């Protein structure tokens, strides 16, 4: 009988990439626990949706009774916990939802997992893993040089990053206090197909497509380390299968780029792939600098040496190649974008 992995947030951007990877490259059964909020797209799991190895449970991670039932019914060998509110701007205008989903929801997941784990046989207890997927934003901001490592101090600056930092600390405490075999990963910014169109790269693509201003915070000098979502999915599965309980892992690919640089790259691709309707010479003419957002971290950059040397993972994606792939995907999936934007608008 195939082992089961319970994935929370598996209809989200990163979660669906994990589901697609598990379906294509492993024999696990997959139970996707997802509330199906505005940021979710059930269709993003691809062929998994028609597979007998895949089960979708429309469940809120803040519903402890429903989580207990999911564990007792499906008997997972591991949990990959990705469900979270993740849009920083939304955390500024409405932090309460982030406290509920990211902190209370993670607490409920830990408690449901602990109760289930305590009742397992000794062999199954030893093999079980609770993998919590987090962000590099918990470390705060870097100056012009340096990289985040697994020992970087936590200094979150937004309600989003503070809620994720809180959940990281809860996961660690459940390991130290109760012995739950946990893993924590902190990743850099992801990009690729199926990302909700309120995030930077799809925002720029859709603004170009519609001839609308491209908003750039401050001077556009803030730096982010970009990781292709399929590379991230491979890394997450590598960690859940190979890592020692209680360990933490940073996932990135030394691809730190100023926001204005990536926006200009997208504009150049749009000039080539989709000549704009506004009849401007270049899509770059749509760039509009706006007031910086509060608590906007200057620079993120991850040192992935530990996962590369100890677990053998390395990113495969070339940034420019996969940025082109991503732009093409959004151009070819405009109907999905319109539906996703309507969900976002309704959620405001």
JOFEN-V682586 format. One record per run of one state. SS is the DSSP state (h for helix, s for strand, l for the rest). FROM is the first residue (numbers start at 0). TO is the last residue. If there is no record, write none. Layout:
BEGIN
SS:FROM:TO, SS:FROM:TO
END
This chain:
BEGIN
l:0:2, s:3:7, l:8:11, h:12:24, l:25:27, s:28:33, l:34:40, h:41:49, l:50:52, s:53:57, l:58:62, h:63:73, l:74:76, s:77:80, l:81:86, h:87:92, l:93:93, h:94:117, l:118:120, h:121:126, l:127:127, s:128:134, h:135:138, l:139:146, s:147:147, l:148:157, h:158:177, l:178:180, s:181:186, l:187:187, s:188:190, l:191:198, h:199:209, l:210:212, s:213:216, l:217:221, s:222:227, h:228:241, l:242:245, s:246:250, l:251:254, s:255:257, h:258:272, l:273:281, h:282:285, s:286:289, l:290:297, s:298:298, l:299:300, s:301:301, l:302:303, h:304:309, l:310:317, h:318:331, l:332:332, h:333:346, l:347:347
END
